[in-house]
Amino acid sequence: MSKVDVLLGLQWGDEGKGKIVDVLTPQYDVIARFQGGPNAGHTLEFNGIKHVLHIIPSGIFHKQKLNVIGNGVLIEPAIFSDEIAALREKGVEPTDNLYISKKAHLILPSHRLLDAANEQAKGNAKIGSTLKGIGPAYTDKIARTGIRVGDILEFDFREKYQLLKFQHLQIAKMLKYDVDAFRIGDQTLDEYEVRWMDALETLRKFKLINSEYFINRCLKEGKKVLAEGAQGSMLDIDFGSYPFVTSSSTITAGVCSGLGVAPSSIGRVMGITKAYCTRVGAGPFPTELFDATGRRLCELGHEFGATTGRARRCGWIDIPALRYACMLNGVTDLIVTKPDVMDDFDEVKMCVSYNIGGQETDEIPFEYNEVEIHPTLLSFKGWKQNLSASKEYDQLPKDLRVYLSAIEERTGVRIMAVSVSPDRKDVLFR
């Protein structure tokens, strides 16, 4: 029986997961998303063309591979339909190799309304939601009032829909939110609802399955399965920088509940980290740079959200947070992305511990959001070399290899690959 290998982000998202999944896909038979929703933005770049996926697994461009949207994923039908249309424009026909769990929950237009109402009600305590309806949809899932993909096949779907929408409108009014002024793009709630209902027809044309049986059958048949995570470990609902987190389990444990596989079925866990750190939205970021170096990282790294377009906050790599993520996930292999962004830096720094109130620690404190954290930084000599000239891992500049070795030594996890450009061909495996 095969195992499920896992690939996930070890920071606050945006580590380059989509590209790495695309690169690894030829080694697998099935690529499965296990959590998150359209708040994800997985960017793939090949043949000089950029592709951004939000809900669909990143193996979709390999037509001979099966792709599964698991039960732990949230689907917003209108966004899903747009994503399908974009793929077809590129000559990809997703109905051939995309399967969708009947147990995946739907994001309603009124979930997006509630998201906006909740953010407004928080005032200065906003968490920086993508306003895609993620939090309210997961709330309904836990409250056992949500609507799942399988429900769109039932005769009483409209009745369930209207009841849940009515509840959402009542909550929005209680929060004193101006429902009439709400817009999704340039459409009112009612206008967008028409588009959303039309998009259900796109969804119904796909293979809607009991994905937990499907995945386990694949494993029993010896097929190789790769579970693709969204967001990052430091945004996990339980272990991230709460409340500045996403609403799902972004760590390896989420694979079991998001796909319906046993813990004993987990194989390799490949964790991705940038060579520096970024974060979108509010929340603690101990190594954040507010100076010209931070702006330079943002500009050279093109650090703007694939989903939101927001500029990302940038800073040095954070080893205490990275080691914490490796521990939570049981990471067996590291993949480092975007060291090429720092090709021309004279000096590169690494946070190796935190100073909190005069005390050194390498642990993430419970009061992560409240305490003042001063990062203890180690300096490394910049490699001052264009990495595109390196075609094998051992050809990387010596000073970069010193930096990478320090990451390995301080996390206790071996680096299996380094990505040195946005293109899929520039991932150097050891």
Secondary structure, DSSP 8 states (H G I E B T S, - for coil): ---EEEEEESSSS-SSHHHHHHHHGGG-SEEEE-SB-TT--EEEEETTEEEEESSS-TTTT-TTSEEEE-TTBEE-HHHHHHHHHHHHHTT--GGGTEEEETTSEE--HHHHHHHHHHHHHHGGG-----SSSHHHHHHHHHTT---BGGGGGSTTHHHHHHHHHHHHHHHHHHTT--GGG--BTTB-HHHHHHHHHHHHHHHHTSEEE-HHHHHHHHHHTT--EEEE--S-GGG-TTTSSTTSS-SS--STHHHHHHHT--GGGEEEEEEEEESSEEE-SSS--TTB--SHHHHHHHHHTT-B-TTT--B-EEE-EEHHHHHHHHHHHT--EEEEE-GGGGTT-SEEEEEEEEEETTEEE-S--TTTTTS--EEEEEEEE---S-GGG--SGGGS-HHHHHHHHHHHHHHT--EEEEE-SSSGGGEEE-
